[in-house]
């Protein structure tokens, strides 16, 4: 404990004298979830007056269905990505979500949401545990500053409240209601699809997979469900079934861009099969060469083809 206090005193002193980081942000890949690619801005790490480490994370949906779900969650159809500001308490292994910034396709901020005032325990295997593993050991080496700034975006005055506990409770109630409706109407496609999506949003992959199975038994070529179920298979590490879903969705609809993107993503970032991913990415660009996602795909192709050529 004494060592921690001495370190805290030193870091507090450094916070007062070290300069702000450069304006350019270098986002580093951190992890991925069923819905998001998560990146961290190492240069944003700052010491707060309470001795926590503040850091910005960026969350980008890796599929169109994930983007739609996030847009619904945050109540803005123009949603394309968001950033979250956390304060990590390394000694207590807890974190506080301070702010959420929502962005559109042009990366203009749509709104800023307030987070929580109380710390929550960091769950093993979570995105926050990976964040803590990255930032906490570097306490003695990082350039720390007292007031973290949102990277690359100007501030505005749009502030609303994000009641996370209330949102969680509402989702649980929604699941309970949908489970009752699905039991009463086992052939109701809309109810089953909504139940699967609610499990998806609640990060319950096994339950989501089972609900989506019921949808596909009634409507085998539902590409949205095939993609969402594939994302759930990916989350539990069953990449074979995830790929089978994405390939099935593309076979059902040869213009289904989401299935191509998901397929390439698993090959590249889960299986490290870059050669196969490049083939699929190029097929994607044959169908779409101008959207924001296409620009990301083109960037993947350029980057990884260069690595293969080296």
SULSUL-V366950 format. One record per helix or strand of 2 or more residues. SS is the DSSP state (H for helix, E for strand). FROM is the first residue (numbers start at 0). LEN is the number of residues. If there is no record, write none. Layout:
SS_FROM_LEN + SS_FROM_LEN
This chain:
H_1_16 + E_26_6 + E_35_6 + H_41_3 + E_45_2 + E_52_9 + H_63_11 + E_80_9 + E_93_10 + E_108_6 + E_119_2 + H_126_12 + E_158_3 + H_163_21 + H_188_13 + H_204_14 + H_222_13 + H_238_14 + H_256_14 + H_273_14 + H_291_18
